[in-house]
Amino acid sequence: MDTLSYKTRSINKENADKKWLVVDAEGQTLGRLASEVAKRLRGKHKPNFTPHADCGDFVIVVNAEKVVLTGKKWEQKEYIRYTGYPGGQRKRTAIEQLKRKPFALVEDAVRGMLPKNTLGREIFRNLHVYVGPDHKHDAQQPEQFTLNA
């Protein structure tokens, strides 16, 4: 038996087979969309997944404003930020966040599912979220990715 074929391959950023994917968020539940996007960004769907390297795909999310929240989350879910000053904690409900920054709903959900370290911040840069059906990454020839297939 040839044991040389059983060597473990460690993938790094240079030799990872990275693809560009387009995900349509229209009618998708926010958490289910975010978990699948985070998995694709991290590269956990690939057989050569390496935990310490950026081996995931680039993901483009379009129609971010048409994402769905279930139950009473539109009124009860809060997005909290801190201004940096004493007493500077600010809160917005999900409906207020949708009116002001519709792309932030998807970005915050995906960011929360990535590692909280340098690698997670590097991986998050591979996510591109757009309001509306248009994006500016046609030159990369992204392929359509459907979540419910």
C-alpha positions in Angstrom: 0.0 0.0 0.0 1.3 3.4 -0.9 1.3 5.5 2.3 2.6 8.6 0.6 -1.0 9.3 -0.7 -2.3 9.6 2.8 -0.4 12.7 3.7 -2.3 15.4 5.4 -2.4 18.5 3.3 -2.3 21.9 5.0 -4.0 24.6 3.0 -3.0 28.2 3.2 -4.4 31.4 1.6 -2.2 31.1 -1.5 -3.2 27.5 -2.5 -6.8 27.5 -1.3 -9.3 27.1 -4.2 -11.4 30.2 -3.5 -14.6 30.8 -5.4 -16.9 33.7 -5.6 -20.6 33.0 -4.7 -23.7 35.1 -5.0 -26.5 34.6 -2.4 -29.9 36.1 -2.8 -31.3 37.0 0.7 -34.8 37.7 -0.5 -37.3 35.8 1.7 -34.5 34.0 3.6 -34.5 33.8 7.4 -31.6 35.9 8.8 -30.1 33.3 11.1 -30.2 30.4 8.6 -28.8 32.6 5.9 -26.0 33.9 8.2 -25.0 30.4 9.4 -24.6 29.1 5.8 -22.7 32.2 4.7 -20.4 32.0 7.7 -19.7 28.3 6.9 -18.9 29.2 3.3 -16.7 32.1 4.4 -14.8 30.0 6.8 -14.3 27.1 4.3 -15.9 24.4 6.5 -17.8 22.9 3.6 -14.5 22.0 1.8 -12.7 18.6 2.3 -9.4 20.4 2.8 -10.6 22.7 5.6 -7.7 24.1 7.6 -8.7 25.8 10.9 -5.9 28.3 11.1 -6.0 29.5 7.5 -8.4 31.6 5.4 -9.4 28.9 2.9 -13.1 29.9 2.5 -14.9 31.4 -0.4 -15.8 35.0 -1.2 -19.5 35.6 -0.6 -21.7 38.3 -2.1 -25.1 38.8 -0.5 -27.7 40.8 -2.6 -31.2 42.0 -1.5 -30.1 42.3 2.1 -33.0 44.5 2.9 -35.5 41.7 2.1 -34.3 39.3 4.8 -36.9 37.8 7.1 -37.0 37.7 10.9 -39.5 35.4 12.6 -41.7 36.0 15.6 -41.5 39.4 17.3 -37.8 39.9 16.5 -38.5 43.0 14.4 -39.6 44.8 17.6 -37.7 42.9 20.3 -34.3 42.3 18.8 -31.8 45.0 19.8 -28.6 46.1 18.2 -26.3 47.7 20.8 -23.3 49.9 20.1 -21.1 52.0 22.3 -20.0 55.5 21.5 -16.9 55.4 23.7 -18.2 58.0 26.2 -19.6 57.4 29.7 -23.3 56.6 29.3 -22.9 56.2 25.6 -24.6 52.9 25.0 -27.1 53.2 22.2 -29.7 50.7 21.2 -31.8 50.2 18.0 -34.5 47.7 17.3 -34.2 45.5 14.2 -36.8 47.6 12.3 -34.9 50.8 13.1 -31.7 49.2 12.0 -33.3 48.0 8.7 -34.4 51.6 8.0 -31.0 53.1 8.7 -28.5 50.4 7.6 -30.3 47.5 5.9 -27.0 45.7 5.1 -25.9 45.8 8.8 -28.5 43.1 9.7 -26.7 40.5 7.6 -23.2 41.8 8.4 -23.8 41.6 12.2 -25.3 38.2 12.1 -22.5 36.7 10.0 -19.8 38.5 12.1 -21.2 37.0 15.2 -20.8 33.5 13.8 -17.1 33.9 12.8 -14.1 33.5 15.2 -13.4 36.4 17.4 -9.7 36.8 16.6 -7.5 38.0 13.8 -8.5 35.2 11.5 -12.2 36.0 11.9 -11.6 39.7 11.1 -9.6 38.6 8.0 -12.4 36.2 6.9 -15.1 38.9 7.4 -13.4 41.0 4.7 -14.4 38.3 2.2 -18.1 39.1 2.7 -19.8 41.7 0.5 -23.4 42.7 1.4 -25.5 44.9 -1.0 -28.9 46.4 -0.8 -30.8 45.6 -4.0 -30.1 43.0 -6.7 -27.0 44.7 -8.2 -23.3 44.2 -7.1 -20.0 45.4 -8.6 -18.2 42.0 -8.7 -19.2 40.9 -12.2 -15.5 40.7 -13.2 -14.9 37.8 -10.8 -17.7 35.8 -12.5 -19.4 34.7 -9.3 -21.6 31.6 -9.4 -25.2 31.6 -8.0 -25.6 29.8 -4.7 -29.1 28.8 -3.5 -29.6 28.1 0.2 -32.7 25.9 0.1 -31.5 23.5 -2.6 
